[in-house]
């Protein structure tokens, strides 16, 4: 049987409790550009991928998570606009 493994996702409060950081520090990091590699935003709530979060603080190399918004590019249309 093919078994899928899912990453351990924690709320900001749980990630702060486990790491020893304040909730404010974890929240601020989650909202930052650096936090994109270990954070998922669902509505107004942030979830922290614990494996990637701990790897970040252990200075381990991480592949960035793909950002779907970066695929959208402006297209020049001839005869329209400027």
Residue pairs with C-beta under 8 A, 6 or more apart in sequence:
7 49
7 50
7 51
7 52
8 49
8 50
8 51
9 40
9 47
9 48
9 49
9 50
10 18
10 47
10 48
10 50
10 53
11 45
11 46
11 47
11 48
12 23
12 26
12 27
12 30
12 46
12 48
13 23
14 48
15 21
15 26
15 48
15 50
15 53
16 22
16 23
16 25
16 26
18 50
19 26
19 53
19 54
19 57
26 48
27 46
29 35
30 39
30 46
30 48
31 39
31 46
34 56
36 64
36 65
36 67
37 52
37 56
37 62
37 63
37 64
37 65
38 48
38 49
38 52
38 53
38 55
38 56
38 62
38 65
39 46
39 47
39 48
39 49
40 46
40 47
40 49
41 47
52 62
55 62
56 62
